[in-house]
Amino acid sequence: MLVNEEARCKIGVVKLLMMDVDGVLTDGRTLCGTGGFEGVLFNVQDGTGIKWLHRAGIQTALISGRQLDAVTKQAEVLSIPHVIQGAKVKLDAYEQIKRQTGLDDEAICYVGDDLPDIPVMKRVGLSVAVRNARPEVLQVADIVTDADGGDGAVRELAECILKAKGKWDEIVTRYFQ
């Protein structure tokens, strides 16, 4: 992931990583079955990155335009405290989470992949697009991940944030003791 000096400065003040779900934490595909079953696949490495962010004192949040039980369950497993699903206007959901956390725009990083994410990306301190995001989303992003959504993009960003904040060695050290 290429991070210029301006983006590196923005990373330094990040206190909350807010993420879209479909296309960011998943590859955007949905499993549909009988009886109304809908499922999505999450990448375990992304989940590990989210846990490391929590360990370093960085909050996380999810905003999704859809409502899925799988997202609720994944948020519980990863201890993500701020989750808004069924968000027809993501900027409204963003403002709600911002009020809940008491954080300023500059302290929030948002990761998106599609057109509904653009208004939030334009508002936050640091905007990130996954590599396979729509061209319009790539244009407004401060950073573009090397990985696709659902394929480790959030893990990649988590490592970038932790390294920029000088927290990476704390994370890695525990595995070598």
Secondary structure in CASP SS format (residue, H / E / C, confidence):
PFRMAT SS
TARGET T0000
AUTHOR 0000-0000-0000
METHOD secondary structure of the structure
MODEL  1
M C 1.00
L C 1.00
V C 1.00
N C 1.00
E H 1.00
E H 1.00
A H 1.00
R H 1.00
C H 1.00
K H 1.00
I H 1.00
G H 1.00
V C 1.00
V C 1.00
K C 1.00
L E 1.00
L E 1.00
M E 1.00
M E 1.00
D E 1.00
V C 1.00
D C 1.00
G C 1.00
V C 1.00
L C 1.00
T C 1.00
D C 1.00
G C 1.00
R C 1.00
T C 1.00
L E 1.00
C E 1.00
G C 1.00
T H 1.00
G H 1.00
G H 1.00
F C 1.00
E E 1.00
G E 1.00
V C 1.00
L C 1.00
F C 1.00
N C 1.00
V H 1.00
Q H 1.00
D H 1.00
G H 1.00
T H 1.00
G H 1.00
I H 1.00
K H 1.00
W H 1.00
L H 1.00
H H 1.00
R H 1.00
A C 1.00
G C 1.00
I C 1.00
Q E 1.00
T E 1.00
A E 1.00
L E 1.00
I E 1.00
S C 1.00
G C 1.00
R C 1.00
Q C 1.00
L C 1.00
D H 1.00
A H 1.00
V H 1.00
T H 1.00
K H 1.00
Q H 1.00
A H 1.00
E H 1.00
V H 1.00
L C 1.00
S C 1.00
I C 1.00
P C 1.00
H E 1.00
V E 1.00
I E 1.00
Q C 1.00
G C 1.00
A C 1.00
K C 1.00
V C 1.00
K H 1.00
L H 1.00
D H 1.00
A H 1.00
Y H 1.00
E H 1.00
Q H 1.00
I H 1.00
K H 1.00
R H 1.00
Q H 1.00
T H 1.00
G C 1.00
L C 1.00
D C 1.00
D H 1.00
E H 1.00
A H 1.00
I E 1.00
C E 1.00
Y E 1.00
V E 1.00
G E 1.00
D C 1.00
D C 1.00
L H 1.00
P H 1.00
D H 1.00
I H 1.00
P H 1.00
V H 1.00
M H 1.00
K H 1.00
R H 1.00
V C 1.00
G C 1.00
L E 1.00
S E 1.00
V E 1.00
A E 1.00
V C 1.00
R C 1.00
N C 1.00
A C 1.00
R C 1.00
P H 1.00
E H 1.00
V H 1.00
L H 1.00
Q H 1.00
V H 1.00
A C 1.00
D C 1.00
I E 1.00
V E 1.00
T C 1.00
D C 1.00
A C 1.00
D C 1.00
G C 1.00
G C 1.00
D C 1.00
G C 1.00
A H 1.00
V H 1.00
R H 1.00
E H 1.00
L H 1.00
A H 1.00
E H 1.00
C H 1.00
I H 1.00
L H 1.00
K H 1.00
A H 1.00
K C 1.00
G C 1.00
K C 1.00
W H 1.00
D H 1.00
E H 1.00
I H 1.00
V H 1.00
T H 1.00
R H 1.00
Y H 1.00
F H 1.00
Q C 1.00
END
